Amino acid sequence: MKYYLIAGEASGDLQASYLVKELAKGDPKADFRCFGGDLMEAQGATVVKHYKELAFMGIEAVLMNIRTIFKNIAFCKEDITAYQPDVLILVDYPGFNLKIAKWAKANNITVYYYISPKIWAWNQKRVHKIKQIIDKMIVILPFEEDFYAKFNYPVSFVGHPLLDSIANRPPIALQEFCSEHKLSNKPIIALLPGSRKQEISAMLSLMLSVVDQFADYQFVIAGAPSQPLSFYQGFITKDVSIIENKTYDLLQHSTAALVVSGTATLETALFKIPQVVCYKTGWLFYHLAKMVMKVNYISLVNLIMNKESVKELIQKELNTINLTKELKKILDGEKRKTMLNDYETLHQKLGGVGASKRAAKLIIDALEK
């Protein structure tokens, strides 16, 4: 069968690459064409547009590149038409993918969606549009099944592919890790300030403000591949290390972490590292977001657990005093034990390893009917 996939970000490229690998195992005659990246290409997919040409973050960037965005949409439609796939598989990236889905459905192309848009967080009415244009929705968060069921739209929960990502990574010994990155033998507190410049600018200085309170630990920043080392160095006034593009290795050997809200909170939990979740944005954007948000928590860990398993410090609450207090709680004592116990429950809720394999089987079985 012929599969056309669209992944518009680095995270989508990773998850789609696992899906392509499993689809190829289940369908020896599979042919793949995609909007994606190097990881999908490494699994045998023909990449016709790299996600780096699609990634415009923020209103200003979108407006400045609006012509390019429309050209990409037009090119995508033309390429799908020429390829004539048996199925179009959309991976997250809803701003682009829902536009393509609407067009594809109108042109009698089977449309599957892997990794649902976060419509449960805000503007839930979008589910009515999704029901009209998506033939099969495959979700990775356990509460998404119940959410869609409220709208009489059955979806398939396959588990979270992060479990696969973590299980498939090669381990690295602590001594080797510290030697490679010139770290001391002190316990590590990881700082994950996000991947976008706006996030890092808003959060990293606050994270670093607690360093002097924890002399028995070393602080290590997880540098994102999207940002140059020089950008991080502009915030550092203390003896703090930076490790680029090795977040999983860093988490494996950390004692605790300060983490910007996002997928990184779930990754940190799956490595069983106690954490404090940080979030701060512009006053206007925050209050507008509060008006439309339909969830009680901002971190995936708490959303899945449906309680505050990890402390969320948001806006004014995110300050040096609170960061210091909450970090001390998770370095030792009852709060640390409780969080680690919750992480075990979280792991079970996410369905175990094999999400990509289950998703691939579901797709192949449905197409063969």
C-alpha positions as CSV (number, residue, x, y, z in Angstrom):
1,M,0.0,0.0,0.0
2,K,1.0,3.6,-0.5
3,Y,1.2,5.8,2.6
4,Y,1.5,9.6,2.6
5,L,2.4,11.1,6.0
6,I,2.7,14.7,7.2
7,A,4.7,15.6,10.2
8,G,5.5,19.3,10.6
9,E,7.9,19.4,13.6
10,A,10.9,17.5,15.0
11,S,8.7,15.6,17.6
12,G,6.4,14.6,14.8
13,D,9.3,13.4,12.7
14,L,10.4,11.2,15.6
15,Q,7.0,9.6,16.2
16,A,6.2,9.2,12.5
17,S,9.6,7.5,12.0
18,Y,8.6,4.8,14.5
19,L,5.2,4.4,12.8
20,V,6.8,4.1,9.4
21,K,9.2,1.4,10.7
22,E,6.3,-0.6,12.1
23,L,4.1,-0.1,9.0
24,A,7.0,-1.4,6.9
25,K,7.2,-4.5,9.1
26,G,3.5,-5.2,8.8
27,D,3.2,-4.3,5.1
28,P,6.3,-5.6,3.1
29,K,5.0,-3.8,0.0
30,A,4.6,-0.4,1.7
31,D,5.7,2.7,0.0
32,F,6.1,6.0,1.9
33,R,6.0,9.6,0.8
34,C,6.0,12.4,3.3
35,F,6.4,15.9,4.6
36,G,8.8,15.1,7.4
37,G,12.5,14.9,8.4
38,D,15.7,12.9,8.5
39,L,14.3,10.3,10.9
40,M,11.5,9.4,8.6
41,E,13.9,9.3,5.6
42,A,16.1,7.0,7.5
43,Q,13.2,4.5,7.8
44,G,12.7,4.6,4.0
45,A,10.2,7.4,3.4
46,T,10.7,9.8,0.5
47,V,10.8,13.3,2.0
48,V,9.4,15.8,-0.4
49,K,9.3,18.7,2.1
50,H,11.4,18.9,5.2
51,Y,9.7,20.0,8.4
52,K,12.3,22.8,8.9
53,E,10.6,24.5,5.9
54,L,7.3,24.4,7.7
55,A,8.1,25.4,11.3
56,F,6.9,28.9,11.8
57,M,6.2,29.5,15.5
58,G,4.2,32.4,16.9
59,I,1.8,34.9,15.3
60,E,4.6,37.2,14.0
61,A,6.5,34.4,12.3
62,V,3.3,33.1,10.7
63,L,2.3,36.5,9.3
64,M,5.8,37.2,8.0
65,N,5.8,33.8,6.1
66,I,2.1,33.6,5.1
67,R,2.9,33.3,1.4
68,T,5.3,30.5,2.0
69,I,2.7,28.7,4.2
70,F,0.1,28.9,1.4
71,K,2.6,27.7,-1.1
72,N,3.4,24.7,1.1
73,I,-0.3,23.9,1.4
74,A,-0.8,24.1,-2.4
75,F,2.3,22.0,-3.1
76,C,1.2,19.4,-0.6
77,K,-2.2,19.0,-2.3
78,E,-0.6,18.7,-5.7
79,D,1.9,16.1,-4.4
80,I,-0.8,14.0,-2.8
81,T,-2.9,14.1,-5.9
82,A,0.0,12.9,-8.0
83,Y,1.0,10.2,-5.6
84,Q,-2.6,8.8,-5.1
85,P,-2.0,7.2,-1.7
86,D,-4.2,4.5,-0.1
87,V,-4.2,6.5,3.1
88,L,-3.1,10.0,4.3
89,I,-1.7,9.8,7.8
90,L,-1.5,13.2,9.6
91,V,0.8,13.4,12.6
92,D,-0.1,16.2,15.2
93,Y,0.7,19.6,13.6
94,P,-3.0,20.6,13.5
95,G,-2.8,24.2,11.9
96,F,-1.5,22.7,8.7
97,N,-2.9,19.1,8.9
98,L,-6.5,20.0,9.5
99,K,-6.5,22.2,6.3
100,I,-5.1,19.3,4.3
101,A,-7.6,16.8,5.9
102,K,-10.6,18.9,4.9
103,W,-9.3,19.0,1.3
104,A,-8.4,15.3,1.3
105,K,-11.8,14.3,2.5
106,A,-13.5,16.3,-0.2
107,N,-11.4,14.5,-2.7
108,N,-12.3,11.0,-1.4
109,I,-8.9,10.3,0.2
110,T,-8.9,8.2,3.3
111,V,-7.6,10.3,6.2
112,Y,-6.2,8.9,9.5
113,Y,-4.9,11.1,12.3
114,Y,-2.1,9.9,14.6
115,I,-1.6,12.0,17.8
116,S,-4.7,14.1,18.2
117,P,-4.7,17.9,18.2
118,K,-5.1,19.1,21.8
119,I,-8.7,20.2,21.2
120,W,-9.6,19.0,24.8
121,A,-7.6,22.0,26.1
122,W,-9.4,24.8,24.3
123,N,-12.0,25.3,21.5
124,Q,-13.5,21.9,22.0
125,K,-16.1,22.6,19.3
126,R,-13.4,21.7,16.7
127,V,-14.3,18.1,17.4
128,H,-17.4,18.5,15.2
129,K,-15.1,19.4,12.3
130,I,-12.8,16.5,13.0
131,K,-15.7,14.1,13.0
132,Q,-16.5,15.2,9.4
133,I,-13.0,15.1,7.9
134,I,-11.1,12.4,9.8
135,D,-11.9,8.7,9.0
136,K,-9.9,7.3,12.0
137,M,-8.4,9.1,15.0
138,I,-5.6,7.4,16.9
139,V,-4.8,8.9,20.3
140,I,-1.9,8.6,22.6
141,L,-3.3,10.0,25.9
142,P,-5.7,7.8,27.9
143,F,-8.2,10.6,28.8
144,E,-8.6,11.4,25.1
145,E,-10.9,8.4,24.6
146,D,-13.3,9.6,27.1
147,F,-13.2,13.2,25.7
148,Y,-14.1,12.1,22.2
149,A,-16.7,9.7,23.5
150,K,-18.6,12.7,24.9
151,F,-19.1,13.8,21.3
152,N,-20.1,10.3,20.1
153,Y,-16.8,9.9,18.2
154,P,-15.0,6.6,18.8
155,V,-11.2,6.8,18.7
156,S,-8.5,4.3,19.3
157,F,-6.0,4.6,22.2
158,V,-2.7,2.9,21.4
159,G,-0.5,4.2,24.2
160,H,2.1,6.9,24.2
161,P,5.1,6.6,21.8
162,L,7.4,8.3,24.3
163,L,7.6,4.9,26.0
164,D,9.0,3.5,22.8
165,S,11.5,6.4,22.4
166,I,12.8,5.9,25.9
167,A,12.9,2.0,25.7
168,N,14.8,2.1,22.4
169,R,17.5,4.5,23.5
170,P,21.0,3.1,24.3
171,P,21.9,3.5,28.0
172,I,25.0,5.4,29.1
173,A,26.9,4.8,32.3
174,L,27.0,7.6,34.8
175,Q,30.8,7.8,34.9
176,E,31.0,7.8,31.1
177,F,28.3,10.5,30.9
178,C,30.1,12.8,33.5
179,S,33.5,12.3,31.9
180,E,32.2,13.0,28.4
181,H,30.6,16.3,29.5
182,K,33.2,17.3,32.1
183,L,30.8,17.1,35.0
184,S,31.7,16.7,38.7
185,N,30.6,13.9,40.9
186,K,27.8,16.0,42.6
187,P,24.2,14.9,42.1
188,I,22.6,16.5,39.1
189,I,19.7,18.9,39.0
190,A,18.5,19.2,35.3
191,L,17.2,22.4,33.9
192,L,14.8,22.0,30.9
193,P,13.9,25.6,29.9
194,G,12.2,24.6,26.6
195,S,13.2,24.8,23.0
196,R,11.9,28.2,21.8
197,K,13.7,31.5,22.4
198,Q,10.7,33.0,24.1
199,E,10.4,30.2,26.6
200,I,14.1,30.1,27.4
201,S,14.2,33.9,27.8
202,A,11.3,33.9,30.2
203,M,12.3,30.9,32.3
204,L,16.1,30.2,32.3
205,S,17.1,33.1,34.5
206,L,14.5,32.2,37.1
207,M,15.7,28.6,37.1
208,L,19.3,29.7,37.6
209,S,18.3,32.0,40.4
210,V,18.2,29.0,42.8
211,V,21.7,27.7,42.1
212,D,23.3,29.3,45.2
213,Q,20.8,27.6,47.5
214,F,22.0,24.1,46.5
215,A,25.7,24.0,46.8
216,D,25.8,20.2,47.2
217,Y,24.4,19.8,43.7
218,Q,25.4,20.6,40.1
219,F,23.0,22.2,37.7
220,V,23.0,21.2,34.1
221,I,21.0,22.9,31.3
222,A,19.5,20.7,28.6
223,G,20.3,22.6,25.4
224,A,17.8,22.2,22.6
225,P,19.1,21.4,19.0
226,S,17.1,24.4,17.7
227,Q,19.2,26.9,19.7
228,P,22.9,27.8,19.5
229,L,25.1,27.3,22.6
230,S,25.8,31.1,22.5
231,F,22.2,31.9,23.2
232,Y,22.2,29.9,26.5
233,Q,25.5,31.4,27.6
234,G,24.0,34.9,27.6
235,F,21.9,33.9,30.6
236,I,24.6,32.1,32.7
237,T,26.4,34.0,35.4
238,K,27.2,31.0,37.6
239,D,29.1,27.7,37.4
240,V,26.4,25.9,35.4
241,S,27.0,23.3,32.6
242,I,25.2,23.0,29.3
243,I,24.7,19.8,27.4
244,E,23.4,20.1,23.8
245,N,20.9,17.6,22.4
246,K,21.4,15.0,25.0
247,T,18.3,15.5,27.2
248,Y,17.5,11.8,27.7
249,D,21.1,11.0,28.8
250,L,20.8,14.0,31.2
251,L,17.5,12.9,32.6
252,Q,18.7,9.3,33.1
253,H,21.4,10.6,35.5
254,S,19.5,13.4,37.3
255,T,18.3,13.6,40.8
256,A,15.6,16.2,40.2
257,A,14.6,18.7,37.5
258,L,13.0,22.1,36.8
259,V,11.0,21.7,33.6
260,V,9.1,24.1,31.4
261,S,5.5,22.9,30.8
262,G,5.2,20.7,27.7
263,T,6.1,17.2,26.5
264,A,9.3,17.5,28.6
265,T,7.2,17.1,31.8
266,L,6.0,13.7,30.6
267,E,9.5,12.7,29.5
268,T,10.9,13.6,32.9
269,A,8.2,11.6,34.6
270,L,8.9,8.5,32.5
271,F,12.6,8.7,33.5
272,K,11.2,8.8,37.1
273,I,12.8,12.1,37.9
274,P,11.0,14.3,40.5
275,Q,10.3,17.7,39.0
276,V,8.9,21.2,39.4
277,V,6.9,22.4,36.4
278,C,7.5,26.0,35.3
279,Y,5.4,28.3,33.2
280,K,5.5,32.0,32.5
281,T,4.3,34.0,29.5
282,G,3.1,37.5,28.7
283,W,0.3,38.9,30.9
284,L,-2.1,39.5,28.1
285,F,-1.6,36.0,26.5
286,Y,-1.9,34.3,29.8
287,H,-5.2,35.9,30.7
288,L,-6.6,35.3,27.3
289,A,-5.5,31.7,27.5
290,K,-7.2,31.3,30.9
291,M,-10.5,32.5,29.4
292,V,-10.5,29.7,26.8
293,M,-8.7,26.8,28.5
294,K,-10.9,23.9,29.5
295,V,-8.4,22.0,31.7
296,N,-7.4,22.2,35.3
297,Y,-3.6,21.6,34.8
298,I,-0.9,22.6,32.4
299,S,1.4,19.6,32.6
300,L,0.7,16.4,30.9
301,V,1.6,14.5,34.0
302,N,-1.2,16.1,36.1
303,L,-3.7,15.9,33.2
304,I,-3.2,12.2,32.9
305,M,-3.2,11.6,36.6
306,N,-6.2,14.0,37.0
307,K,-4.5,15.5,40.1
308,E,-1.5,17.6,41.0
309,S,1.2,14.9,41.1
310,V,3.9,17.5,40.2
311,K,3.9,21.0,41.4
312,E,3.0,23.6,38.8
313,L,4.5,27.1,39.4
314,I,2.6,29.5,37.0
315,Q,3.1,33.2,36.3
316,K,3.6,35.1,39.6
317,E,4.0,31.8,41.5
318,L,7.1,31.1,39.5
319,N,9.8,32.9,41.6
320,T,13.0,32.2,43.4
321,I,11.4,31.6,46.8
322,N,8.8,29.1,45.5
323,L,11.3,27.3,43.2
324,T,13.7,26.9,46.1
325,K,11.0,25.6,48.4
326,E,9.5,23.1,45.9
327,L,12.9,21.9,44.8
328,K,13.9,21.1,48.4
329,K,10.7,19.0,48.8
330,I,11.5,16.7,45.9
331,L,15.2,16.2,46.7
332,D,14.4,14.3,49.8
333,G,11.4,13.4,52.0
334,E,7.7,12.5,51.6
335,K,7.0,14.6,48.5
336,R,9.7,12.8,46.5
337,K,8.3,9.4,47.5
338,T,4.8,10.3,46.6
339,M,5.8,11.7,43.2
340,L,7.8,8.5,42.4
341,N,4.8,6.4,43.3
342,D,2.6,8.5,41.1
343,Y,5.0,8.0,38.2
344,E,4.5,4.2,38.5
345,T,0.8,4.7,38.1
346,L,1.3,7.1,35.2
347,H,3.4,4.5,33.4
348,Q,0.6,2.0,33.6
349,K,-2.0,4.5,32.4
350,L,0.0,5.2,29.3
351,G,-0.4,1.6,28.1
352,G,3.2,0.3,28.1
353,V,5.7,0.1,25.2
354,G,4.5,-0.8,21.7
355,A,2.4,2.2,20.8
356,S,3.8,2.5,17.3
357,K,3.4,-1.2,16.7
358,R,-0.2,-1.1,17.8
359,A,-0.9,2.0,15.7
360,A,0.6,0.4,12.6
361,K,-1.4,-2.8,13.1
362,L,-4.6,-0.8,13.5
363,I,-4.0,1.1,10.3
364,I,-3.1,-1.9,8.2
365,D,-6.0,-4.0,9.5
366,A,-8.4,-1.2,8.8
367,L,-7.1,-0.7,5.2
368,E,-7.2,-4.4,4.5
369,K,-10.9,-4.7,5.3
